[in-house]
Amino acid sequence: MDKLLLIFQREYLTRVRKKSFLIMSLVGPLLTVALFAVPVMIAKMSDSGKVVAISDAGGLFQTLPEDNDGLRFTRVSADLPTAKAEFNKTKYDALLHVPKLDLVNPNGFQVFSRKGLGMSLENDMRRAVEDAVENQRLRQAGIDRATLDNMKVKVELQTISLSDEGERSSSTGVSTGVAYACGFLIYIFIFMYGIQIMRGVMEEKTSRIVEVVISSVKPFQLMMGKVLGIAAVGFTQLLIWVLLSLGIATAMAGSMSPEKMVQDRVERVNSASVTGTRPAKQSQEESNKIVKALRQADLNVPLLVGCFLFYFLGGYLFYGALFGAIGAAVDNETDTQQFMLPVTMPLVLTFVVSQAVLTTNPNGPVAFWMSMFPFTSPIAMMMRLPFGGVPTWQLALSMLLLIGGFVFAIWVAARIYRVGILMYGKKITYGELSKWLFYKG
């Protein structure tokens, strides 16, 4: 045990003292926020300040479409040659020409631009034309647009989970977000630190340091100390990320809280409704929906946190042992590809399937079996739990199978590790690995 602790301490301290660890631990949360925020900001900046000129020869637009997200419409001459000349003298982004048209079969619309149109701008113009045609048809049919809008009904569904503990309100949107966050964290950390184990074993093997080390400790102790030491590094970095994320969220809570964002949106919408560009009642209802969705979720936080820690550690130890065995079996990273594919494919498959199956049917047969199989259960079960409805016996069975899978993976990895750690210059095959499992000694 003393030797195991010594190896654990060496692996842990060696990595946490590196500048790369400190930089990623401090900058990681900011990079994560930037990963999602920067594309949105760039998209908004690129779409802002757009001006579309409308040449309405058919009299389609009785009133110009309202300004929306930085997009503004202006009217130019109905004569197309005159409109083109006016367009060339200005900095308008596009010229929309509306010909004299038949409302039964409207066609012949043209869009002129100096550069290629973006998908967002083209969709906005198409939507504006469709709304204008619809308004004209309603007017010809003698139907008042306001009356038609009042007849439309939007029904809100309150989702309630029934379980042995009783009734619990839930929110599908919030549950999906939590599920993706948990699954993504486990996925990333298993890859990051599993590969560190593999490379660490390969470095010691190629530098022949291991020949000196195993004269004092058993190969199994060396592997376990390395796996557990790097696991502690992962937990340390995760804890730092959580604390920094909470600090950032607290600092931004005053100006970026959901309630504040919704209130700002309501104020902007109400100011727009004064000018007649949008009904205040409809906007208020949409804003209320956002607030309700944020407050509706009633997640079992202690259960989620406890299970996340278990599956985070269990998944890492399971895959860490396999990555360590791969590192012991090969001499360079080129040879690792043939062995990494069968190990990493279940992780990738789980994350891909989660988008189509696990979050849409979290209690279906596919989700059940994937949450039982040790190769996929760390991610699959954590993506099921936020939705609720997972029976206690399924959760317990999944945990037992993961523990059993880890024990079996450790046994397999130790058998491979004890032989491969001292083998050099030989091309290893799957048949050769299977023989190592049953060598005596």
Buried (B, 14 or more C-beta within 10 A) or exposed (E): EEBBEBBBEEBBEBBBEEEEBEEBBEEBBEEBBEEEEEEEEEEEEEBEEBBBBBBBBBEBBEEBBBBBEEBBBEEBBBEBEEBBEBBEEEEBBBBBBBBEBEEEEBEEBEBBBEEEBBEBBBEBBEEBBEEBBEBBEBEEEEEEEEEEEEEEEEEEEEBEBEEEEEEBEBBBEBBBBBBBBBBBBBBEBBBBBBBBBBBBBBEBBEEEEBEEBBEEBBBBBBBBBBBBBBBBBBBBBBEBBEEBBEEBEEEEEEEEEEEEBBEEBBEEBBEBBEEEBBBBEBBBEBBEEBBEBBEBBBBBEEBBEEBBEBBBBBBBBBBBBBBBBBBBBBBEEEBBEEBBEEBBEBBEBBBEBBEEBBBEEBBEEBBBEBBBBBBBBBBBBBBBBBBBBBEEEBBEBBBEBBBEBBEEBBEBBBBBBBBBBEBEEEEBEEEBBEEBEEEEE
